[in-house]
């Protein structure tokens, strides 16, 4: 299945070499989801803004 949406990053591939595993996604210029949702972010969003993108 392929999904394309402006709020989702594309899955590029994966690596599975013994005990080393990784998922590869496209580059996110403004940081990752955890950084954008945390209060530690310099561009922290309000809860209203955070939840407005969930539809």
C-alpha positions as CSV (number, residue, x, y, z in Angstrom):
1,X,0.0,0.0,0.0
2,X,1.2,3.5,-0.8
3,X,0.1,6.6,1.1
4,X,0.8,10.2,0.2
5,X,-0.2,13.0,2.4
6,X,1.3,16.5,3.1
7,X,1.6,15.7,6.8
8,X,3.4,12.4,6.4
9,X,7.1,11.8,5.5
10,X,7.9,9.1,2.9
11,X,9.4,5.8,4.0
12,X,12.6,5.2,2.0
13,X,13.7,1.8,3.2
14,X,15.2,-0.2,6.1
15,X,18.4,-1.8,7.2
16,X,18.5,-5.1,9.2
17,X,22.0,-6.3,9.8
18,X,22.1,-8.6,12.8
19,X,21.5,-6.6,16.0
20,X,21.5,-3.3,14.1
21,X,18.2,-2.2,12.6
22,X,17.1,1.2,11.2
23,X,14.1,2.7,9.4
24,X,14.9,5.3,6.7
25,X,12.5,8.2,6.1
26,X,12.8,11.4,4.0
27,X,14.6,14.3,5.6
28,X,12.4,16.6,7.9
29,X,13.8,20.2,7.6
30,X,12.1,21.4,10.8
31,X,13.1,18.6,13.1
32,X,11.2,15.5,14.2
33,X,7.7,15.0,15.6
34,X,8.9,14.7,19.2
35,X,10.9,18.0,18.9
36,X,7.9,19.8,17.4
37,X,5.4,18.6,20.0
38,X,7.7,19.1,23.0
39,X,7.8,22.3,25.1
40,X,11.6,22.2,24.6
41,X,11.1,23.3,21.0
42,X,12.0,26.8,20.1
43,X,9.0,26.9,17.8
44,X,6.5,25.2,20.2
45,X,3.0,24.9,19.1
46,X,-0.1,25.4,21.3
47,X,-2.2,22.4,22.1
48,X,-4.9,23.8,19.8
49,X,-2.5,23.9,16.9
50,X,-1.0,20.5,17.7
51,X,-4.4,18.8,17.6
52,X,-5.7,20.8,14.6
53,X,-3.4,18.8,12.2
54,X,-4.8,15.4,13.3
55,X,-7.7,15.2,10.7
